[in-house]
Amino acid sequence: MGPQRSELEELFRRAEHFANDTDFVAKLGVLKRTVAAGAGAAMVSDGYSADTVFVNTRWKGHLLGAQYSLNRDDYVNSAGERS
């Protein structure tokens, strides 16, 4: 018998992602935008649900604690909701 593997959905109900709008590393991942095939100019994120990505537009940088706000009110998702 090999190691047991589970889908992340079985282990976690929801994963939220926090990013600074100007963070270069976040732009390579969670904030990366691509045009959906056949959707014209419609923009979609790469595999991240829009309601789970919270963006801070005021802070800059990538170092957690030093360059990321720890105040939950600084982050909103695309629908304007807070975490």
mmCIF file of the N, C-alpha and C atoms, coordinates in Angstrom:
data_MODEL
# 
_entry.id   MODEL 
# 
loop_
_atom_site.group_PDB 
_atom_site.id 
_atom_site.type_symbol 
_atom_site.label_atom_id 
_atom_site.label_alt_id 
_atom_site.label_comp_id 
_atom_site.label_asym_id 
_atom_site.label_entity_id 
_atom_site.label_seq_id 
_atom_site.pdbx_PDB_ins_code 
_atom_site.Cartn_x 
_atom_site.Cartn_y 
_atom_site.Cartn_z 
_atom_site.occupancy 
_atom_site.B_iso_or_equiv 
_atom_site.pdbx_formal_charge 
_atom_site.auth_seq_id 
_atom_site.auth_comp_id 
_atom_site.auth_asym_id 
_atom_site.auth_atom_id 
_atom_site.pdbx_PDB_model_num 
ATOM 1   N N  . MET A 1 1  ? 0.831   -1.184 0.000   1.00 0.00 ? 1  MET A N  1 
ATOM 2   C CA . MET A 1 1  ? 0.000   0.000  0.000   1.00 0.00 ? 1  MET A CA 1 
ATOM 3   C C  . MET A 1 1  ? 0.874   1.245  0.000   1.00 0.00 ? 1  MET A C  1 
ATOM 4   N N  . GLY A 1 2  ? 0.597   2.132  -0.873  1.00 0.00 ? 2  GLY A N  1 
ATOM 5   C CA . GLY A 1 2  ? 1.325   3.388  -0.944  1.00 0.00 ? 2  GLY A CA 1 
ATOM 6   C C  . GLY A 1 2  ? 0.727   4.418  0.003   1.00 0.00 ? 2  GLY A C  1 
ATOM 7   N N  . PRO A 1 3  ? 1.294   5.608  0.013   1.00 0.00 ? 3  PRO A N  1 
ATOM 8   C CA . PRO A 1 3  ? 0.758   6.667  0.875   1.00 0.00 ? 3  PRO A CA 1 
ATOM 9   C C  . PRO A 1 3  ? -0.651  7.071  0.443   1.00 0.00 ? 3  PRO A C  1 
ATOM 10  N N  . GLN A 1 4  ? -1.472  7.362  1.420   1.00 0.00 ? 4  GLN A N  1 
ATOM 11  C CA . GLN A 1 4  ? -2.839  7.797  1.141   1.00 0.00 ? 4  GLN A CA 1 
ATOM 12  C C  . GLN A 1 4  ? -2.812  9.239  0.645   1.00 0.00 ? 4  GLN A C  1 
ATOM 13  N N  . ARG A 1 5  ? -3.543  9.525  -0.396  1.00 0.00 ? 5  ARG A N  1 
ATOM 14  C CA . ARG A 1 5  ? -3.648  10.885 -0.914  1.00 0.00 ? 5  ARG A CA 1 
ATOM 15  C C  . ARG A 1 5  ? -5.098  11.304 -0.914  1.00 0.00 ? 5  ARG A C  1 
ATOM 16  N N  . SER A 1 6  ? -5.313  12.563 -0.597  1.00 0.00 ? 6  SER A N  1 
ATOM 17  C CA . SER A 1 6  ? -6.668  13.112 -0.594  1.00 0.00 ? 6  SER A CA 1 
ATOM 18  C C  . SER A 1 6  ? -6.688  14.378 -1.425  1.00 0.00 ? 6  SER A C  1 
ATOM 19  N N  . GLU A 1 7  ? -7.814  14.659 -2.012  1.00 0.00 ? 7  GLU A N  1 
ATOM 20  C CA . GLU A 1 7  ? -8.000  15.927 -2.688  1.00 0.00 ? 7  GLU A CA 1 
ATOM 21  C C  . GLU A 1 7  ? -8.017  17.034 -1.640  1.00 0.00 ? 7  GLU A C  1 
ATOM 22  N N  . LEU A 1 8  ? -7.475  18.201 -1.982  1.00 0.00 ? 8  LEU A N  1 
ATOM 23  C CA . LEU A 1 8  ? -7.474  19.314 -1.043  1.00 0.00 ? 8  LEU A CA 1 
ATOM 24  C C  . LEU A 1 8  ? -8.878  19.669 -0.584  1.00 0.00 ? 8  LEU A C  1 
ATOM 25  N N  . GLU A 1 9  ? -9.848  19.500 -1.459  1.00 0.00 ? 9  GLU A N  1 
ATOM 26  C CA . GLU A 1 9  ? -11.230 19.820 -1.113  1.00 0.00 ? 9  GLU A CA 1 
ATOM 27  C C  . GLU A 1 9  ? -11.743 18.950 0.033   1.00 0.00 ? 9  GLU A C  1 
ATOM 28  N N  . GLU A 1 10 ? -11.174 17.755 0.191   1.00 0.00 ? 10 GLU A N  1 
ATOM 29  C CA . GLU A 1 10 ? -11.580 16.881 1.285   1.00 0.00 ? 10 GLU A CA 1 
ATOM 30  C C  . GLU A 1 10 ? -10.977 17.339 2.615   1.00 0.00 ? 10 GLU A C  1 
ATOM 31  N N  . LEU A 1 11 ? -9.835  18.018 2.555   1.00 0.00 ? 11 LEU A N  1 
ATOM 32  C CA . LEU A 1 11 ? -9.133  18.434 3.764   1.00 0.00 ? 11 LEU A CA 1 
ATOM 33  C C  . LEU A 1 11 ? -9.500  19.836 4.217   1.00 0.00 ? 11 LEU A C  1 
ATOM 34  N N  . PHE A 1 12 ? -9.740  20.715 3.260   1.00 0.00 ? 12 PHE A N  1 
ATOM 35  C CA . PHE A 1 12 ? -10.021 22.110 3.567   1.00 0.00 ? 12 PHE A CA 1 
ATOM 36  C C  . PHE A 1 12 ? -11.325 22.527 2.911   1.00 0.00 ? 12 PHE A C  1 
ATOM 37  N N  . ARG A 1 13 ? -12.132 23.230 3.659   1.00 0.00 ? 13 ARG A N  1 
ATOM 38  C CA . ARG A 1 13 ? -13.402 23.693 3.104   1.00 0.00 ? 13 ARG A CA 1 
ATOM 39  C C  . ARG A 1 13 ? -13.189 24.867 2.166   1.00 0.00 ? 13 ARG A C  1 
ATOM 40  N N  . ARG A 1 14 ? -12.232 25.745 2.531   1.00 0.00 ? 14 ARG A N  1 
ATOM 41  C CA . ARG A 1 14 ? -12.006 26.937 1.718   1.00 0.00 ? 14 ARG A CA 1 
ATOM 42  C C  . ARG A 1 14 ? -10.596 27.448 1.961   1.00 0.00 ? 14 ARG A C  1 
ATOM 43  N N  . ALA A 1 15 ? -9.910  27.835 0.916   1.00 0.00 ? 15 ALA A N  1 
ATOM 44  C CA . ALA A 1 15 ? -8.591  28.459 1.032   1.00 0.00 ? 15 ALA A CA 1 
ATOM 45  C C  . ALA A 1 15 ? -8.704  29.883 0.527   1.00 0.00 ? 15 ALA A C  1 
ATOM 46  N N  . GLU A 1 16 ? -8.197  30.826 1.299   1.00 0.00 ? 16 GLU A N  1 
ATOM 47  C CA . GLU A 1 16 ? -8.216  32.226 0.891   1.00 0.00 ? 16 GLU A CA 1 
ATOM 48  C C  . GLU A 1 16 ? -6.796  32.672 0.586   1.00 0.00 ? 16 GLU A C  1 
ATOM 49  N N  . HIS A 1 17 ? -6.673  33.565 -0.369  1.00 0.00 ? 17 HIS A N  1 
ATOM 50  C CA . HIS A 1 17 ? -5.375  34.056 -0.806  1.00 0.00 ? 17 HIS A CA 1 
ATOM 51  C C  . HIS A 1 17 ? -5.334  35.564 -0.590  1.00 0.00 ? 17 HIS A C  1 
ATOM 52  N N  . PHE A 1 18 ? -4.229  36.035 -0.035  1.00 0.00 ? 18 PHE A N  1 
ATOM 53  C CA . PHE A 1 18 ? -4.060  37.455 0.230   1.00 0.00 ? 18 PHE A CA 1 
ATOM 54  C C  . PHE A 1 18 ? -2.857  37.957 -0.544  1.00 0.00 ? 18 PHE A C  1 
ATOM 55  N N  . ALA A 1 19 ? -2.994  39.104 -1.199  1.00 0.00 ? 19 ALA A N  1 
ATOM 56  C CA . ALA A 1 19 ? -1.907  39.625 -2.020  1.00 0.00 ? 19 ALA A CA 1 
ATOM 57  C C  . ALA A 1 19 ? -1.922  41.144 -2.023  1.00 0.00 ? 19 ALA A C  1 
ATOM 58  N N  . ASN A 1 20 ? -0.736  41.708 -2.146  1.00 0.00 ? 20 ASN A N  1 
ATOM 59  C CA . ASN A 1 20 ? -0.625  43.143 -2.394  1.00 0.00 ? 20 ASN A CA 1 
ATOM 60  C C  . ASN A 1 20 ? -0.726  43.358 -3.894  1.00 0.00 ? 20 ASN A C  1 
ATOM 61  N N  . ASP A 1 21 ? -1.483  44.338 -4.296  1.00 0.00 ? 21 ASP A N  1 
ATOM 62  C CA . ASP A 1 21 ? -1.746  44.607 -5.710  1.00 0.00 ? 21 ASP A CA 1 
ATOM 63  C C  . ASP A 1 21 ? -0.464  44.827 -6.514  1.00 0.00 ? 21 ASP A C  1 
ATOM 64  N N  . THR A 1 22 ? 0.553   45.406 -5.910  1.00 0.00 ? 22 THR A N  1 
ATOM 65  C CA . THR A 1 22 ? 1.794   45.708 -6.629  1.00 0.00 ? 22 THR A CA 1 
ATOM 66  C C  . THR A 1 22 ? 2.889   44.673 -6.381  1.00 0.00 ? 22 THR A C  1 
ATOM 67  N N  . ASP A 1 23 ? 2.589   43.560 -5.741  1.00 0.00 ? 23 ASP A N  1 
ATOM 68  C CA . ASP A 1 23 ? 3.577   42.519 -5.440  1.00 0.00 ? 23 ASP A CA 1 
ATOM 69  C C  . ASP A 1 23 ? 3.908   41.738 -6.705  1.00 0.00 ? 23 ASP A C  1 
ATOM 70  N N  . PHE A 1 24 ? 5.175   41.800 -7.120  1.00 0.00 ? 24 PHE A N  1 
ATOM 71  C CA . PHE A 1 24 ? 5.600   41.134 -8.345  1.00 0.00 ? 24 PHE A CA 1 
ATOM 72  C C  . PHE A 1 24 ? 5.371   39.621 -8.270  1.00 0.00 ? 24 PHE A C  1 
ATOM 73  N N  . VAL A 1 25 ? 5.669   39.009 -7.126  1.00 0.00 ? 25 VAL A N  1 
ATOM 74  C CA . VAL A 1 25 ? 5.501   37.562 -6.976  1.00 0.00 ? 25 VAL A CA 1 
ATOM 75  C C  . VAL A 1 25 ? 4.025   37.175 -7.081  1.00 0.00 ? 25 VAL A C  1 
ATOM 76  N N  . ALA A 1 26 ? 3.144   37.949 -6.462  1.00 0.00 ? 26 ALA A N  1 
ATOM 77  C CA . ALA A 1 26 ? 1.707   37.668 -6.548  1.00 0.00 ? 26 ALA A CA 1 
ATOM 78  C C  . ALA A 1 26 ? 1.208   37.804 -7.983  1.00 0.00 ? 26 ALA A C  1 
ATOM 79  N N  . LYS A 1 27 ? 1.791   38.720 -8.737  1.00 0.00 ? 27 LYS A N  1 
ATOM 80  C CA . LYS A 1 27 ? 1.387   38.883 -10.143 1.00 0.00 ? 27 LYS A CA 1 
ATOM 81  C C  . LYS A 1 27 ? 1.788   37.689 -10.993 1.00 0.00 ? 27 LYS A C  1 
ATOM 82  N N  . LEU A 1 28 ? 2.779   36.922 -10.535 1.00 0.00 ? 28 LEU A N  1 
ATOM 83  C CA . LEU A 1 28 ? 3.157   35.696 -11.243 1.00 0.00 ? 28 LEU A CA 1 
ATOM 84  C C  . LEU A 1 28 ? 2.226   34.536 -10.905 1.00 0.00 ? 28 LEU A C  1 
ATOM 85  N N  . GLY A 1 29 ? 1.496   34.653 -9.811  1.00 0.00 ? 29 GLY A N  1 
ATOM 86  C CA . GLY A 1 29 ? 0.642   33.560 -9.360  1.00 0.00 ? 29 GLY A CA 1 
ATOM 87  C C  . GLY A 1 29 ? -0.803  33.960 -9.205  1.00 0.00 ? 29 GLY A C  1 
ATOM 88  N N  . VAL A 1 30 ? -1.198  34.249 -7.967  1.00 0.00 ? 30 VAL A N  1 
ATOM 89  C CA . VAL A 1 30 ? -2.610  34.447 -7.635  1.00 0.00 ? 30 VAL A CA 1 
ATOM 90  C C  . VAL A 1 30 ? -3.225  35.662 -8.342  1.00 0.00 ? 30 VAL A C  1 
ATOM 91  N N  . LEU A 1 31 ? -2.438  36.652 -8.693  1.00 0.00 ? 31 LEU A N  1 
ATOM 92  C CA . LEU A 1 31 ? -2.979  37.829 -9.383  1.00 0.00 ? 31 LEU A CA 1 
ATOM 93  C C  . LEU A 1 31 ? -2.761  37.788 -10.898 1.00 0.00 ? 31 LEU A C  1 
ATOM 94  N N  . LYS A 1 32 ? -2.216  36.695 -11.409 1.00 0.00 ? 32 LYS A N  1 
ATOM 95  C CA . LYS A 1 32 ? -1.977  36.582 -12.849 1.00 0.00 ? 32 LYS A CA 1 
ATOM 96  C C  . LYS A 1 32 ? -3.309  36.539 -13.586 1.00 0.00 ? 32 LYS A C  1 
ATOM 97  N N  . ARG A 1 33 ? -3.421  37.287 -14.639 1.00 0.00 ? 33 ARG A N  1 
ATOM 98  C CA . ARG A 1 33 ? -4.658  37.348 -15.423 1.00 0.00 ? 33 ARG A CA 1 
ATOM 99  C C  . ARG A 1 33 ? -4.390  36.852 -16.837 1.00 0.00 ? 33 ARG A C  1 
ATOM 100 N N  . THR A 1 34 ? -5.313  36.079 -17.351 1.00 0.00 ? 34 THR A N  1 
ATOM 101 C CA . THR A 1 34 ? -5.237  35.614 -18.733 1.00 0.00 ? 34 THR A CA 1 
ATOM 102 C C  . THR A 1 34 ? -6.601  35.781 -19.380 1.00 0.00 ? 34 THR A C  1 
ATOM 103 N N  . VAL A 1 35 ? -6.627  35.868 -20.694 1.00 0.00 ? 35 VAL A N  1 
ATOM 104 C CA . VAL A 1 35 ? -7.894  35.967 -21.420 1.00 0.00 ? 35 VAL A CA 1 
ATOM 105 C C  . VAL A 1 35 ? -8.444  34.558 -21.603 1.00 0.00 ? 35 VAL A C  1 
ATOM 106 N N  . ALA A 1 36 ? -9.684  34.373 -21.236 1.00 0.00 ? 36 ALA A N  1 
ATOM 107 C CA . ALA A 1 36 ? -10.330 33.063 -21.376 1.00 0.00 ? 36 ALA A CA 1 
ATOM 108 C C  . ALA A 1 36 ? -10.526 32.743 -22.855 1.00 0.00 ? 36 ALA A C  1 
ATOM 109 N N  . ALA A 1 37 ? -10.292 31.505 -23.215 1.00 0.00 ? 37 ALA A N  1 
ATOM 110 C CA . ALA A 1 37 ? -10.466 31.072 -24.602 1.00 0.00 ? 37 ALA A CA 1 
ATOM 111 C C  . ALA A 1 37 ? -11.909 31.260 -25.034 1.00 0.00 ? 37 ALA A C  1 
ATOM 112 N N  . GLY A 1 38 ? -12.096 31.942 -26.134 1.00 0.00 ? 38 GLY A N  1 
ATOM 113 C CA . GLY A 1 38 ? -13.427 32.136 -26.680 1.00 0.00 ? 38 GLY A CA 1 
ATOM 114 C C  . GLY A 1 38 ? -14.258 33.177 -25.951 1.00 0.00 ? 38 GLY A C  1 
ATOM 115 N N  . ALA A 1 39 ? -13.676 33.842 -24.977 1.00 0.00 ? 39 ALA A N  1 
ATOM 116 C CA . ALA A 1 39 ? -14.448 34.812 -24.206 1.00 0.00 ? 39 ALA A CA 1 
ATOM 117 C C  . ALA A 1 39 ? -14.138 36.249 -24.606 1.00 0.00 ? 39 ALA A C  1 
ATOM 118 N N  . GLY A 1 40 ? -13.405 36.442 -25.674 1.00 0.00 ? 40 GLY A N  1 
ATOM 119 C CA . GLY A 1 40 ? -13.079 37.798 -26.103 1.00 0.00 ? 40 GLY A CA 1 
ATOM 120 C C  . GLY A 1 40 ? -12.194 38.496 -25.101 1.00 0.00 ? 40 GLY A C  1 
ATOM 121 N N  . ALA A 1 41 ? -12.633 39.631 -24.619 1.00 0.00 ? 41 ALA A N  1 
ATOM 122 C CA . ALA A 1 41 ? -11.820 40.419 -23.701 1.00 0.00 ? 41 ALA A CA 1 
ATOM 123 C C  . ALA A 1 41 ? -12.102 40.111 -22.234 1.00 0.00 ? 41 ALA A C  1 
ATOM 124 N N  . ALA A 1 42 ? -12.915 39.121 -21.951 1.00 0.00 ? 42 ALA A N  1 
ATOM 125 C CA . ALA A 1 42 ? -13.227 38.785 -20.557 1.00 0.00 ? 42 ALA A CA 1 
ATOM 126 C C  . ALA A 1 42 ? -11.965 38.287 -19.862 1.00 0.00 ? 42 ALA A C  1 
ATOM 127 N N  . MET A 1 43 ? -11.677 38.831 -18.690 1.00 0.00 ? 43 MET A N  1 
ATOM 128 C CA . MET A 1 43 ? -10.483 38.454 -17.951 1.00 0.00 ? 43 MET A CA 1 
ATOM 129 C C  . MET A 1 43 ? -10.851 37.465 -16.846 1.00 0.00 ? 43 MET A C  1 
ATOM 130 N N  . VAL A 1 44 ? -10.029 36.456 -16.665 1.00 0.00 ? 44 VAL A N  1 
ATOM 131 C CA . VAL A 1 44 ? -10.238 35.479 -15.609 1.00 0.00 ? 44 VAL A CA 1 
ATOM 132 C C  . VAL A 1 44 ? -8.913  35.222 -14.905 1.00 0.00 ? 44 VAL A C  1 
ATOM 133 N N  . SER A 1 45 ? -8.951  34.816 -13.655 1.00 0.00 ? 45 SER A N  1 
ATOM 134 C CA . SER A 1 45 ? -7.721  34.453 -12.966 1.00 0.00 ? 45 SER A CA 1 
ATOM 135 C C  . SER A 1 45 ? -7.393  32.997 -13.262 1.00 0.00 ? 45 SER A C  1 
ATOM 136 N N  . ASP A 1 46 ? -6.149  32.612 -13.061 1.00 0.00 ? 46 ASP A N  1 
ATOM 137 C CA . ASP A 1 46 ? -5.710  31.255 -13.378 1.00 0.00 ? 46 ASP A CA 1 
ATOM 138 C C  . ASP A 1 46 ? -6.066  30.258 -12.282 1.00 0.00 ? 46 ASP A C  1 
ATOM 139 N N  . GLY A 1 47 ? -7.287  29.785 -12.283 1.00 0.00 ? 47 GLY A N  1 
ATOM 140 C CA . GLY A 1 47 ? -7.676  28.719 -11.392 1.00 0.00 ? 47 GLY A CA 1 
ATOM 141 C C  . GLY A 1 47 ? -8.059  29.124 -9.976  1.00 0.00 ? 47 GLY A C  1 
ATOM 142 N N  . TYR A 1 48 ? -8.069  30.395 -9.677  1.00 0.00 ? 48 TYR A N  1 
ATOM 143 C CA . TYR A 1 48 ? -8.444  30.844 -8.335  1.00 0.00 ? 48 TYR A CA 1 
ATOM 144 C C  . TYR A 1 48 ? -9.841  31.429 -8.379  1.00 0.00 ? 48 TYR A C  1 
ATOM 145 N N  . SER A 1 49 ? -10.665 31.015 -7.469  1.00 0.00 ? 49 SER A N  1 
ATOM 146 C CA . SER A 1 49 ? -12.013 31.552 -7.389  1.00 0.00 ? 49 SER A CA 1 
ATOM 147 C C  . SER A 1 49 ? -11.934 33.018 -6.977  1.00 0.00 ? 49 SER A C  1 
ATOM 148 N N  . ALA A 1 50 ? -12.629 33.888 -7.679  1.00 0.00 ? 50 ALA A N  1 
ATOM 149 C CA . ALA A 1 50 ? -12.552 35.332 -7.427  1.00 0.00 ? 50 ALA A CA 1 
ATOM 150 C C  . ALA A 1 50 ? -12.975 35.702 -6.015  1.00 0.00 ? 50 ALA A C  1 
ATOM 151 N N  . ASP A 1 51 ? -13.848 34.920 -5.407  1.00 0.00 ? 51 ASP A N  1 
ATOM 152 C CA . ASP A 1 51 ? -14.291 35.265 -4.051  1.00 0.00 ? 51 ASP A CA 1 
ATOM 153 C C  . ASP A 1 51 ? -13.310 34.810 -2.974  1.00 0.00 ? 51 ASP A C  1 
ATOM 154 N N  . THR A 1 52 ? -12.206 34.153 -3.361  1.00 0.00 ? 52 THR A N  1 
ATOM 155 C CA . THR A 1 52 ? -11.218 33.729 -2.373  1.00 0.00 ? 52 THR A CA 1 
ATOM 156 C C  . THR A 1 52 ? -9.897  34.478 -2.480  1.00 0.00 ? 52 THR A C  1 
ATOM 157 N N  . VAL A 1 53 ? -9.802  35.416 -3.413  1.00 0.00 ? 53 VAL A N  1 
ATOM 158 C CA . VAL A 1 53 ? -8.581  36.208 -3.578  1.00 0.00 ? 53 VAL A CA 1 
ATOM 159 C C  . VAL A 1 53 ? -8.841  37.612 -3.042  1.00 0.00 ? 53 VAL A C  1 
ATOM 160 N N  . PHE A 1 54 ? -8.125  37.981 -1.990  1.00 0.00 ? 54 PHE A N  1 
ATOM 161 C CA . PHE A 1 54 ? -8.285  39.277 -1.340  1.00 0.00 ? 54 PHE A CA 1 
ATOM 162 C C  . PHE A 1 54 ? -7.049  40.121 -1.598  1.00 0.00 ? 54 PHE A C  1 
ATOM 163 N N  . VAL A 1 55 ? -7.263  41.329 -2.111  1.00 0.00 ? 55 VAL A N  1 
ATOM 164 C CA . VAL A 1 55 ? -6.158  42.172 -2.559  1.00 0.00 ? 55 VAL A CA 1 
ATOM 165 C C  . VAL A 1 55 ? -6.095  43.459 -1.751  1.00 0.00 ? 55 VAL A C  1 
ATOM 166 N N  . ASN A 1 56 ? -4.889  43.830 -1.373  1.00 0.00 ? 56 ASN A N  1 
ATOM 167 C CA . ASN A 1 56 ? -4.623  45.084 -0.685  1.00 0.00 ? 56 ASN A CA 1 
ATOM 168 C C  . ASN A 1 56 ? -4.025  46.036 -1.717  1.00 0.00 ? 56 ASN A C  1 
ATOM 169 N N  . THR A 1 57 ? -4.663  47.161 -1.952  1.00 0.00 ? 57 THR A N  1 
ATOM 170 C CA . THR A 1 57 ? -4.187  48.115 -2.959  1.00 0.00 ? 57 THR A CA 1 
ATOM 171 C C  . THR A 1 57 ? -3.295  49.200 -2.362  1.00 0.00 ? 57 THR A C  1 
ATOM 172 N N  . ARG A 1 58 ? -3.165  49.230 -1.037  1.00 0.00 ? 58 ARG A N  1 
ATOM 173 C CA . ARG A 1 58 ? -2.386  50.300 -0.397  1.00 0.00 ? 58 ARG A CA 1 
ATOM 174 C C  . ARG A 1 58 ? -0.953  49.903 -0.073  1.00 0.00 ? 58 ARG A C  1 
ATOM 175 N N  . TRP A 1 59 ? -0.689  48.640 0.235   1.00 0.00 ? 59 TRP A N  1 
ATOM 176 C CA . TRP A 1 59 ? 0.643   48.208 0.654   1.00 0.00 ? 59 TRP A CA 1 
ATOM 177 C C  . TRP A 1 59 ? 1.422   47.668 -0.535  1.00 0.00 ? 59 TRP A C  1 
ATOM 178 N N  . LYS A 1 60 ? 2.768   47.664 -0.397  1.00 0.00 ? 60 LYS A N  1 
ATOM 179 C CA . LYS A 1 60 ? 3.645   47.170 -1.458  1.00 0.00 ? 60 LYS A CA 1 
ATOM 180 C C  . LYS A 1 60 ? 4.604   46.143 -0.875  1.00 0.00 ? 60 LYS A C  1 
ATOM 181 N N  . GLY A 1 61 ? 5.086   45.255 -1.712  1.00 0.00 ? 61 GLY A N  1 
ATOM 182 C CA . GLY A 1 61 ? 6.093   44.294 -1.297  1.00 0.00 ? 61 GLY A CA 1 
ATOM 183 C C  . GLY A 1 61 ? 5.558   42.892 -1.147  1.00 0.00 ? 61 GLY A C  1 
ATOM 184 N N  . HIS A 1 62 ? 6.472   41.983 -0.704  1.00 0.00 ? 62 HIS A N  1 
ATOM 185 C CA . HIS A 1 62 ? 6.139   40.566 -0.639  1.00 0.00 ? 62 HIS A CA 1 
ATOM 186 C C  . HIS A 1 62 ? 6.396   39.925 0.730   1.00 0.00 ? 62 HIS A C  1 
ATOM 187 N N  . LEU A 1 63 ? 7.096   40.592 1.626   1.00 0.00 ? 63 LEU A N  1 
ATOM 188 C CA . LEU A 1 63 ? 7.460   39.984 2.901   1.00 0.00 ? 63 LEU A CA 1 
ATOM 189 C C  . LEU A 1 63 ? 6.306   40.065 3.902   1.00 0.00 ? 63 LEU A C  1 
ATOM 190 N N  . LEU A 1 64 ? 5.786   38.898 4.297   1.00 0.00 ? 64 LEU A N  1 
ATOM 191 C CA . LEU A 1 64 ? 4.668   38.843 5.230   1.00 0.00 ? 64 LEU A CA 1 
ATOM 192 C C  . LEU A 1 64 ? 5.068   39.459 6.565   1.00 0.00 ? 64 LEU A C  1 
ATOM 193 N N  . GLY A 1 65 ? 4.213   40.286 7.102   1.00 0.00 ? 65 GLY A N  1 
ATOM 194 C CA . GLY A 1 65 ? 4.486   40.933 8.380   1.00 0.00 ? 65 GLY A CA 1 
ATOM 195 C C  . GLY A 1 65 ? 5.196   42.269 8.228   1.00 0.00 ? 65 GLY A C  1 
ATOM 196 N N  . ALA A 1 66 ? 6.138   42.354 7.298   1.00 0.00 ? 66 ALA A N  1 
ATOM 197 C CA . ALA A 1 66 ? 6.873   43.596 7.081   1.00 0.00 ? 66 ALA A CA 1 
ATOM 198 C C  . ALA A 1 66 ? 6.244   44.427 5.968   1.00 0.00 ? 66 ALA A C  1 
ATOM 199 N N  . GLN A 1 67 ? 5.814   43.776 4.912   1.00 0.00 ? 67 GLN A N  1 
ATOM 200 C CA . GLN A 1 67 ? 5.273   44.480 3.758   1.00 0.00 ? 67 GLN A CA 1 
ATOM 201 C C  . GLN A 1 67 ? 3.829   44.082 3.451   1.00 0.00 ? 67 GLN A C  1 
ATOM 202 N N  . TYR A 1 68 ? 3.231   43.305 4.316   1.00 0.00 ? 68 TYR A N  1 
ATOM 203 C CA . TYR A 1 68 ? 1.826   42.949 4.197   1.00 0.00 ? 68 TYR A CA 1 
ATOM 204 C C  . TYR A 1 68 ? 1.094   43.457 5.424   1.00 0.00 ? 68 TYR A C  1 
ATOM 205 N N  . SER A 1 69 ? -0.030  44.063 5.220   1.00 0.00 ? 69 SER A N  1 
ATOM 206 C CA . SER A 1 69 ? -0.840  44.521 6.337   1.00 0.00 ? 69 SER A CA 1 
ATOM 207 C C  . SER A 1 69 ? -1.457  43.312 7.045   1.00 0.00 ? 69 SER A C  1 
ATOM 208 N N  . LEU A 1 70 ? -1.481  43.353 8.345   1.00 0.00 ? 70 LEU A N  1 
ATOM 209 C CA . LEU A 1 70 ? -2.137  42.301 9.119   1.00 0.00 ? 70 LEU A CA 1 
ATOM 210 C C  . LEU A 1 70 ? -3.548  42.714 9.525   1.00 0.00 ? 70 LEU A C  1 
ATOM 211 N N  . ASN A 1 71 ? -4.003  43.845 8.992   1.00 0.00 ? 71 ASN A N  1 
ATOM 212 C CA . ASN A 1 71 ? -5.350  44.355 9.254   1.00 0.00 ? 71 ASN A CA 1 
ATOM 213 C C  . ASN A 1 71 ? -6.296  43.808 8.194   1.00 0.00 ? 71 ASN A C  1 
ATOM 214 N N  . ARG A 1 72 ? -7.268  43.022 8.611   1.00 0.00 ? 72 ARG A N  1 
ATOM 215 C CA . ARG A 1 72 ? -8.176  42.390 7.643   1.00 0.00 ? 72 ARG A CA 1 
ATOM 216 C C  . ARG A 1 72 ? -8.970  43.401 6.824   1.00 0.00 ? 72 ARG A C  1 
ATOM 217 N N  . ASP A 1 73 ? -9.168  44.610 7.340   1.00 0.00 ? 73 ASP A N  1 
ATOM 218 C CA . ASP A 1 73 ? -9.948  45.612 6.614   1.00 0.00 ? 73 ASP A CA 1 
ATOM 219 C C  . ASP A 1 73 ? -9.212  46.175 5.400   1.00 0.00 ? 73 ASP A C  1 
ATOM 220 N N  . ASP A 1 74 ? -7.932  45.880 5.258   1.00 0.00 ? 74 ASP A N  1 
ATOM 221 C CA . ASP A 1 74 ? -7.156  46.360 4.112   1.00 0.00 ? 74 ASP A CA 1 
ATOM 222 C C  . ASP A 1 74 ? -7.332  45.489 2.875   1.00 0.00 ? 74 ASP A C  1 
ATOM 223 N N  . TYR A 1 75 ? -7.983  44.336 3.006   1.00 0.00 ? 75 TYR A N  1 
ATOM 224 C CA . TYR A 1 75 ? -8.107  43.384 1.906   1.00 0.00 ? 75 TYR A CA 1 
ATOM 225 C C  . TYR A 1 75 ? -9.561  43.215 1.478   1.00 0.00 ? 75 TYR A C  1 
ATOM 226 N N  . VAL A 1 76 ? -9.796  43.246 0.164   1.00 0.00 ? 76 VAL A N  1 
ATOM 227 C CA . VAL A 1 76 ? -11.137 42.985 -0.393  1.00 0.00 ? 76 VAL A CA 1 
ATOM 228 C C  . VAL A 1 76 ? -11.001 42.085 -1.616  1.00 0.00 ? 76 VAL A C  1 
ATOM 229 N N  . ASN A 1 77 ? -12.053 41.309 -1.906  1.00 0.00 ? 77 ASN A N  1 
ATOM 230 C CA . ASN A 1 77 ? -12.045 40.506 -3.114  1.00 0.00 ? 77 ASN A CA 1 
ATOM 231 C C  . ASN A 1 77 ? -12.694 41.289 -4.253  1.00 0.00 ? 77 ASN A C  1 
ATOM 232 N N  . SER A 1 78 ? -12.849 40.668 -5.402  1.00 0.00 ? 78 SER A N  1 
ATOM 233 C CA . SER A 1 78 ? -13.375 41.384 -6.567  1.00 0.00 ? 78 SER A CA 1 
ATOM 234 C C  . SER A 1 78 ? -14.817 41.834 -6.392  1.00 0.00 ? 78 SER A C  1 
ATOM 235 N N  . ALA A 1 79 ? -15.541 41.259 -5.442  1.00 0.00 ? 79 ALA A N  1 
ATOM 236 C CA . ALA A 1 79 ? -16.924 41.648 -5.174  1.00 0.00 ? 79 ALA A CA 1 
ATOM 237 C C  . ALA A 1 79 ? -17.003 42.720 -4.069  1.00 0.00 ? 79 ALA A C  1 
ATOM 238 N N  . GLY A 1 80 ? -15.833 43.145 -3.568  1.00 0.00 ? 80 GLY A N  1 
ATOM 239 C CA . GLY A 1 80 ? -15.815 44.147 -2.514  1.00 0.00 ? 80 GLY A CA 1 
ATOM 240 C C  . GLY A 1 80 ? -16.034 43.578 -1.121  1.00 0.00 ? 80 GLY A C  1 
ATOM 241 N N  . GLU A 1 81 ? -15.981 42.254 -0.993  1.00 0.00 ? 81 GLU A N  1 
ATOM 242 C CA . GLU A 1 81 ? -16.189 41.591 0.296   1.00 0.00 ? 81 GLU A CA 1 
ATOM 243 C C  . GLU A 1 81 ? -14.879 41.453 1.048   1.00 0.00 ? 81 GLU A C  1 
ATOM 244 N N  . ARG A 1 82 ? -14.959 41.459 2.379   1.00 0.00 ? 82 ARG A N  1 
ATOM 245 C CA . ARG A 1 82 ? -13.786 41.253 3.228   1.00 0.00 ? 82 ARG A CA 1 
ATOM 246 C C  . ARG A 1 82 ? -13.680 39.783 3.607   1.00 0.00 ? 82 ARG A C  1 
ATOM 247 N N  . SER A 1 83 ? -12.484 39.359 3.977   1.00 0.00 ? 83 SER A N  1 
ATOM 248 C CA . SER A 1 83 ? -12.261 37.965 4.352   1.00 0.00 ? 83 SER A CA 1 
ATOM 249 C C  . SER A 1 83 ? -13.041 37.620 5.608   1.00 0.00 ? 83 SER A C  1 
# 
